[in-house]
Amino acid sequence: MSSQFKKQVKSHPLILVDFFATWCKPCKVISPMLEAIAAETRGKVRVIKIDLDKNQRLAAEMNIKSVPTICFYKYGKLQWRKSGMQTKDEMMKRLKDFL
């Protein structure tokens, strides 16, 4: 895992990482949901978006095989990871486990 990525996931107590691709339709659907989650959690959750086409080495290191892949990090440690389309309610339910 790159040192820059490690710094990012340790930069805030709770980080939601969206591994996406610009050509991915489900990624485009999830994007506004993630913005809403960030707004609703009022600074408790930081959202980071990582374009896999621009970060292929990190994708390989993280074993990301499909997009979108959403990960939650708490204090720099991976807590939850899921690939594929998800609803806002599903992501919020999981986030509440870590808030």
Sequence and secondary structure as in RCSB ss.txt:
>XXXX:A:sequence
MSSQFKKQVKSHPLILVDFFATWCKPCKVISPMLEAIAAETRGKVRVIKIDLDKNQRLAAEMNIKSVPTICFYKY
GKLQWRKSGMQTKDEMMKRLKDFL
>XXXX:A:secstr
  HHHHHHHHSSSEEEEEEE TT HHHHHHHHHHHHHHHHTTTSSEEEEEETTT HHHHHHTT  SSSEEEEEET
TEEEEEEES   HHHHHHHHHHH 
